[in-house]
């Protein structure tokens, strides 16, 4: 598979274009907004140059990446000859259903279609398609050109061959795919994030600590371990004899916490306002774009450092 169609050119779609172009694939991008599609080559150029400056790629590669990007005026033009389609349309079910009707009619029947949706199961917008078996969720963590994880979530009718092809594609372009056995609300990443965010909001609402201190508990605490190993390996290494000993010693405490935390609360306007007020003290609204750029540079530095350590350790 060497020709990729990226449909939807917002933040996620533009980032996907870089992922595919960086891997040496020809990328055709299309968006209902001509301005959004036209902005993709410049996004790829600027982002690739920034990564190269941090040791992730070379400056010589930047022009080649941009040269692999083609902007298509129509959806039919974008899909012509495509070997794989990555859809990144807005998270609105009516838009997805209408778009997939077109995608299914225009794309060759054997072409796999992956959706970047972060919460909508593919069964919600592919059920009535003639070739629904080639559709599945291929959900990245934003921005995918820096963060490699991708969740592969099949619909009940997704063909095993389509799932395997999507996994192969993600591995080919340097992403790190995980497979879900079936559809589930929120997939994996958002379910994990949901548990953490729920407790974070409760700690602030109950006056236990500030927004800044909750963030510090992650950035200077748990996050330092979790950025290079997962929760299971973390606790496996936190007991002399591994995970069984850890669960024996601390399992009762965590069970008690789980019962205490079984307290779902809506993030109401007053609570959101309280959190926002504290966050705006650190970063003014007009400075959010600059802060996002800082985040991306920091993430790239972390990825580069992790890659170097992994290579040195032979892992």
N, C-alpha and C positions, 0 to 999 in steps of 0.2 A: 504494500500500500504506500503510494508515494504522493498522491494528490489529496489534499484535505480541504473540505469546505467548512468554514466557520460561519455560522449563521447567528447573527446577533453580535454587535460590536461595542457593547458597553465595557465596563472595567474588566469583567471576567472574559468576555469574548476576545478582547484585545490582548489580554494576557495569554490566552490559549494560542492565538496566532503566533506569538513569540515562542511558545513552547514547541510548536510544530516546525516553525521555520528554523529554529535553533538546531533541531534534529536533522536538518537537511531536506525537509519535505517542502513541496510546493503548496502554498496556502492561498485559497481564494476566499475572500471575506465578503459578506453581504449583510446589509442592515436596511430596514425600511427608511431609516434616516441616512441620506447620502453623506451628510456631514460626519456622522458617526463612523461610517465605513471609511471615508477618506482620511480620517484621523489615525487609523490603525498603523500605517507605515511609519509615521513620525513617533507614535508610541513605541513601536518595536525598536526604532533607531535609538531613541533616548534611553529606554530601559536597558537595552542590550549594552549600550555604551557605559551606563552606570554599573552594570554587573561586571563588565570587563575591567573597569577601574578598580574593582574589589577582588579581582582574581578569578572571577567566574566567567570564563570565556576570554576571547582576545579582541582587540580593537579591529584587527583585520577581518574578523568574522562579521562585524556589524553590517557592513555594506552588503555582504552576501545574504544575510538574513533578510534585510529590507528588500533585496532583489527577488526574493522568493514569494513576496506578498503581492497578490493581484486583487484589485477591487472590482467586484462584479456589480453591475447596475441592476440586474434582475436575479431573482432566486433561481430561475431556470439556468441562467448562465453560471451561477455559483456551483450548482450541483452537477453540471455537465462534466462527465469523466471523473467525478469524485470517487475515491476509494473508501472514504470514511467521512462522516458528518458529525461535527460537534455543535450542538444547538445551545445557545446561551441567550434565549429570549427572556423578556420580563417574567417575573414570577406571578403570572395571572393565568388562571386555568383556561379562560376563554381564548386568550392569545395563543396558548400552547395548543389547544385543540384545533384551532383554525390553521395554525402553522403546520402542524403534523399532517393534516389532511393534504396540504400542498406538498410537503416533503415526501410523503408516501407515494403520491402520484408522480412526482418528478424524478425521484432518485431510482436508480436501478434496484430491482428487488433484493439483490444480495448485499447491498451496501448497508453497513451497520450505522445506526443513528444513536449517538449518545447525548443525553441531556445533562446540562450543568445544573439543573434545578437543585436547590438546597433543601427542599422540603416536600415537594409534590411527588408522589409516587408515579412512576411511568404508567401504571394501570389507569390513572385518572385521565390521561389524554391520548392513549394509544389503543384503547379497547376495540374501537370500531374500524381500525385500519385494515386494509387488505393484507398488508405485510407487517403486522404488528410484532411478529416473532423476532424481527431484527432490531427492536427498540429496547433501550434500557437506560437507567440513570448512570451517568459517568460524572459524579459530583466532585469538583476540586475544592481544596481549601484556598481561599483567596489571599494573595495572588498566586495562581498556579505556576507562573514562571519563576517563582522563588520557593514556594512551599510545594514539595513533590506529592503529598498524599492525595489519592483519588479513591473515592468510594464507588464501587461497582454494585449496583442494586438492580437485579432482574425483576421484571414484572412476572406474573404467574405464567405468561405465555412466551417469555423470552427464550429463544432457542439456546441451548448450551454452546452451540457454535458461535453465536453472536457474542455471548459473554466471554468466551475464550478469545475471540478476535479483538474485543475491546481491551482485554487484559494485555494481550500481546502488543497492541498499539501503544498503550500507556507505558509499558516497559521499554518499548522501542524508542520513545521520545524522552526517556529518563525520569518518568514519574514513578511513584511508589503506590501501586494499586492494592486495595484490600477488597475481598469479595464478601458480600452478604448472601446468605442462603435464600432470603426472601425479603419482601418489602416490610418495612417497619417505620412507624412515625419518627421523623427526625434522623433516620439512618443511624450511624454510629457516632460520628463526631459531634453532631448537635445534641444527641442524647447525653453524651459525657459532659458537654459544655452546659447543657441545661441543668444538670445536677449541681454543678459548681456555681453557676449564676444564681440559681434559686437560693442556695445557702448564702452567697455573697449579698444579695439583696436583703435577706432576712437579718443578717448581721448588722447591716446599716439601719434597717427599719427599727430593729429592737434596741438601737443605740449602743451596741457592743463595741463597735469601732467605726472609724471614718472610712470613706471611700478610698482615700489614699493608703490607709493601713491595710485594707483588704487587698488592694493591688500590690502593696509591698510584700504581703505574705506570699503572694504568688511569684512576683518578679525576683525577690531576694531569697525565696524559700523553695516551695514546691517546684516552681518553674525551672529552677536551675538543674534539678534532677530530671524533670519530665521532658526537657527539651531534647534529651538524647537517649532516654529510656522510658518505657511505659510504666504504668502503675503496678502491673504484676511483677515485672523484673525488679522494680524499686523495692517492693516489700520482700521479695525473695532474697535480696541482698541485705535487708535490714535486720535479719535474724541470723544468729551463728549457724544454724542448721537449715536455713531456707524457709520457704513459704509455709510449710506445715507448722513449724515452730512459731512463726509470726502469727498465724491464724489462731493457734492454741492460746498464745499469750494475750493477743490484742483483739481477737474476734469478738469476745463478749462486749468490750468497750464499743467497738464499731456497730454491733447490733443495737446497743443502747442508743447510740447516736442516730442510727437509721430510723428508729422508732420516734425519736425526738424530732428528726428532720422531716418526717412524713407530715408536713404541714404546708401544703401547696397554697401559695398566696399570689394574687394578681399584682402585677407591677402597676399600681394605680397612679393617677396623675400627681398626687402629692409626693409619693415616694420617688417617682421619676424626676420631678422637679428638684427634690432634695439632692438626688445623685447628680443631676445635671449642674446644679449650682456649684457643687464641690468640684466637679470636673472642669468647669469653665474658669475656676480660680487658677487652675494649672495651665490650661490651654484655652485661649479666647477662641470664639467661634470662627473668626476670620483667619485664625492661624491653623485650623484643622488640616487644610491641604498640605501645608508645610510639615506638620507633624506626621501625616501619613507618609510623606516622602522620607522623613527621618526613619519611620518604622520600617519601610522597605529597605533602606540602606542597612539598618541594623540587622534585619532578618537575613539579608544577603551575607553580611559579615559572619553571622552565626552559622549559616549554611556552609560558607567557605571554611570556617574553622572546624566544623564537624567533619567535613569531607577530608581535610588534611589529617586530623587525628585518626579517623577511620583508616585512611591509607597507611599511616605510620604504624598502626596497630595490626595491619593486615586483615582488618575485618570487613 
